[in-house]
Amino acid sequence: MIKEVYAQGIKVGDSTITGPLVGFTNISDIINKVVPFIISLAAIILFFILMWGGIDYVSSQGAPEKLKTANAKITAAIIGFVLLVLSFLITRIVAFIFGIGGGII
């Protein structure tokens, strides 16, 4: 019977070469490690888009077209923030329901 589906290793001489997924025994372990990284990366991108929109807003000097594009960037960043929070909560709730996470928050 196969014990480690995701983390295979090969023995070469006296040493063993293992894959990058050593210690992962099922798909929930992988999900629990990848989701926080993706959410953190999305939060960093969100921060930079919000700052970019703020800088465009301040440097627009009252030009209507520049104000419109700056407002669109800020609005997109706020919508992105709401989607980021919702995706985090949904992920945690699903993980809690299926027993693959530590808790809801």
Secondary structure by P-SEA (a helix, b strand, c coil): ccccccbbbbbcccbbbbccccccccaaaaaaacaaaaaaaaaaaaaaaaaaaaaaaaaccccaaaaaaaaaaaaaaaaaaaaaaaaaaaaaaaaaaaccccccc
